[in-house]
Each structure stands twice: as structure tokens, then as C-alpha cells.
Amino acid sequence: MFKVPFAGRRAVALVALSLSAAPAAALTGEDVMEKMGKDERNGYLAGAVEMAAFMNHADGRRERAQCVLDLFFGDDADPLLFDKTLSEFKDRQAMPVIHLVIRRECGE
């Protein structure tokens, strides 16, 4: 085993604490639409939609879960639905905007 002096352990603990205490910066609509490339944006949106669908399915709301999936992956999906709304609300956090689109299209 490695022997780390007390001062070294204390320094590591302080660094870890300072990193964990730093506030996480939430992505905004601008971050998603202007700072991400197309593939990165599509991956982000696909992950967000899949997570929302999973949460609805886990809550027993299977029809709503399917509606959520159909918004992004369905045959009749509007490929720009989320992009348009995120562009409209560039200064807002992206996840609540995505949730807003899902509520508007699939109901509560």
C-alpha cells in the first residue's frame, strides 16, 4: 500500500471538496443549438427524449412514453420540433425547454 502523508490526504480532500462544491452549469438552448455540432446535438436530444420516455414508462404511463418517443423517433416526427423551440428560448436551460415541448405535444 502507498503511504500518503496527512498533509497530502488533506490536500486531496480539499481539492475533491472544492470540485464537488462547484455549481454545475446547465446547458442553455444556445449551448445546444450553437455550440454543439449536429451529431452532438442529435445525441443530446435523443438521450433526453429516451430518458423522458423511460421515466414515463417506469411511472406506468406507457401511452405517454410512446408519444414522447414518437416526437423524436416516430415516422411522422418533425425533425426540427426541438430545434425550433430551443432556438426560441436560447437563454433558458435546455432540459426544461425539452420538457415543455413534451408537455405541449403529449400532455401532462
N, C-alpha and C positions, 0 to 999 in steps of 0.2 A: 504494500500500500504506500501511497505517497503521503508524505507528511507536509502539511501546509501550515505555516506558522499562523498564529492567531490573527496577526495584522493582515495577512493575505486573505484569510477567510472573511475577515471583516470587510476588506475592500471589495471582494467578490459579492458579498451580501449587499453592500451599499449600491454597487452597480446594478445588480439584479432588481433591487427595490426601486431605484430611480427609473429603470426601464419599464417596470410594471406599473409605476405610478403615472407615467406619461399618458396623456389623453390620446385615445385613438382618433385619428382624423377620418371622419366618414366621407365617403365619396359623394361628390355632388353630381348633378346632371351634367354639368360642364366637364367634370373629370371623365365621366363615362363617354360623353359624345365627342369631346375634342382632344382628350389626352390619350385615349385608348385607340388602338388600331381596330379595324373592322373585325378581325378574328378574335381579338381580346374582348371587344365589346359583346360580340355574339356569345362567347363563352361565359362572360359575366351574367348576361341576361338569361341564358339557358340555365345556369346554375340557380339563379334567383327564382325563376319560374318553376324549376323542378322542386326546389325546397318548399315553395308555397304550395305546390300540388301535394307534396309529401305530407306537409303539416295538415292540410285539409283531409287527406285520406286517413291519416292517423286519428283525426278527430271524428271519423265516421261520416264525413261529408264527401262521399265518393263522386257524386254528380258535380259538385263544385270543383273537386280536384281535377276531374276530366275537363271541365270548362277552362280551368287555368292552363292545363297542358295544351288544349286546343288553341288558346290565344297565341302561342308561340310556335307550336309544332304541328298544328292541325292543317288539313288540306286547304281550308278557307282562311287561314291566318293572314292577317295584314302584316307583312314583314317590317313595316315602319311604325306600327302601333306604339311600341315602347319608345322608339327613337324620337318620334314627334313629341311625345309628352315630356320626355327627358330634356329635349331641346327647348321646350316651352318653359320649363322650370329649372333652368340651368343653375340657379343659385340655391336650390333646395337639395337636401340629401337624396341620393338616388333610390334607396330602398323604400322610403315612404311614398315616393312618386310611383314606383313599380306597384306597390300595394294599392295605391289609388287607382291605377289602371285596372288592376284585377278586380277591385270592388265595383268600379264603374261597369265593367264588362260582364262580371259573373255574379254580382250581388253580394250581399253580406255573407 
